[in-house]
Amino acid sequence: MSVNTTPMPPERLLELDDVHVHFSMREGLVRAVNGVSYHVDRGKVLGIVGESGSGKSVTARAIMRLLSKNAIEAGGRIRFRPEPGKEVEISSLPRDGRQVRELRGGHIGMIFQEPMTALSPVHSIGTQIMRTVMLHRRVGKEAARARAIELLEKVQLPKPTEMIERYPHQLSGGMRQRAMIALALSCDPALLIADEPTTALDVTTEAQILELLKSLQAEMGMAIVFITHNFGVVADIADRVAVMYLGRIAETGSVDDIFYKPKHPYTRALLQSIPRLGQAPVRRLKTIPGMVPDPFNAPAGCAFHPRCAYAVPGRCDTLVPEVSLFPGDQSARCHLAGKLPEEVL
Amino acid sequence: MTGTTNAMPEDALISVSSLKKYFPVTRGWLQRKVGEVKAVDDISFDIRRGETFGLVGESGSGKSTVARLILRAYMLTGGSIKFRRADGSVTDLTDLSDRELRPIRREMQMIFQDPYSSLDPRMTLLDIVGEPLVIHGVGSRGEIGDRVGELLGLVGLRPEYATRYPHAFSGGQRQRIGIARALALNPSFIAADEAVSALDVSVAAQNINLLQDLQEKFGLTYLFITHDLGMVEHISDRIGVMYVGRMVELGDTAEIFKKPLHPYTEALLSAVPQPDPRRRASGRRIVLKGEIADLANPPAGCAFHPRCPYATDLCKKEVPDLRPLGGREVRCHRAEELDLAGVEA
């Protein structure tokens, strides 16, 4: 896919164009992200779903320019619009330069699965938020403290004036996640990248955090890139969905199209393999045969073909499928997209 | 203390009554006891022969402790556990010594959550799967090798893999190795503690199907512990819902999901994000206040009352009993009058 050079449409906040990230390992080259394109509009939620090794987190780190040292940013373009009329090409900036550091935390916030490893264990919650605010906003200590209290209140932590003195280990998992959200939101980011933020939480706590993120999103109008392996969570929070498999986007579209009119066999198979609450009892779950292939020797052609029920020999195992477009801004990378038999989901 | 004992229902394989496990809370280098954590408090239930009994609850509810008590990995603080042996006799496990327990352990096995830490990285599959056979002195070297090959075949792994080490296998395959090890001694009962929680969607479905196939083939009885309500609904015949060390509701899976009798069950069911955008939880979802109660310092009365939308003064003062109601058991003062919502079909 050629890199598109036209300016982004005005509603666009983030656009990834054919992004490649490789890792050079002893066992060989791993193409963790192998030509990923997606976009997020201002104030919208993009859900990214995929199994382990699909490249969903690596892509997110590429946006933040937080990839590890052995990562090779092998191509593609990442553009971001920090304010109306301004466009920054994140992918061409030096990764530790002033501009990237300004974006990180200032315009793009990030929350992770395990707040205990993302938060500093030796600084209080308040100190961590105050430092971020002071760095990006150039305000004094008093103003930063007031902001920290306001943020902790916003994420509904009890007794915010006491909470700012607390250290992460003194909080429960759900409270830590709230503290991390407060930290990520400290500078009113236009974009929040949330990498499996509810995966480690209990279901009632997960529900609390999802409702919190939804209300904050509505209130502050930020966009969210929400990475998860849980289709239930995606259905709950996302406006658009991208399904990833082995470093590529298999399918992307509106949340309704992905769940009710999936065009890619992988999306269909995944949706069929999850037990749903209250569904008519089935004897056995539908499964996808085999397992996610080893990234060192990803299959030729369409990476999903060895597990695909519809794979056409001679085509799917040799040619990488192009992206097929469908109405409603839905697209699928499959030779048979749009030609699959109708199935009841 | 072996031999047939009183009152165990005909169809029960395991009968647990008034099970208690209190862990001491100690302080200082003298390990002075300053309190108790009632991890499991007065739990009674039967597991019927050939069924899958699901134990549901959030972290700290005591569900894993119950499994470990049944397998007598912990000493009981109180209560009793009875187990029906393969020959039909009933043994009271409560006060048995390790030596007396040894022959019974052949009939009760466990599968663990983390397939990475539950397999020794320096042992081959032959050693891992064959270890129970060696410990119990079953068969010669050659016979053990044959049996390991057979067991690997049963869980869908190639017998040739017996000489490999766990690192060569994916998470889902490692989980199968754990299942093969659990099956080695032909048990009648297997406790699976979050056995598929760490796996990807497509792999979890494969392993759940495998567990069900094995159950049919060998007439196994499962205690299935999970926080995944979709999975538990799919696999369990009956479930018990735990909250802060106590059973709050117990009964037939389909009935509980259709119409819960305990407010905590209702909240749990409503919290699950459904893979169905048209049924977005917002609006119907009951977002509980606060956090799961502290086990070391549980609230007076019903432990759920501070978070319960239906709590009355009575709930703050008196601990409700687990009592029978409509073919189920429920621990709630208001169970009769409340009209709680289940999962819509």
Interface residues (C-beta under 8 A of the other chain):
Chain A: E51 S52 S172 G173 G174 M175 D202 V203 T204 T205 E206 A207 Q208 L210 E211 K214 H229 N230 F231 G232 V233 V234 A235 D236 V255 D256 F259 Y260 A269 L270 L271 S273 I274 P275 R276 L277 G278 Q279 A280 P281 V282 R283 R284 L285 K286 T287 I288 M291 V292
Chain B: E58 S59 S170 G171 G172 Q173 D200 V201 S202 V203 A204 A205 Q206 I208 N209 Q212 H227 L229 G230 M231 E233 H234 A254 F257 K258 A267 L268 L269 S270 A271 V272 P273 Q274 P275 D276 P277 R278 R279 R280 A281 S282 R285 V287 L288 E291 I292 G342 V343 E344 A345
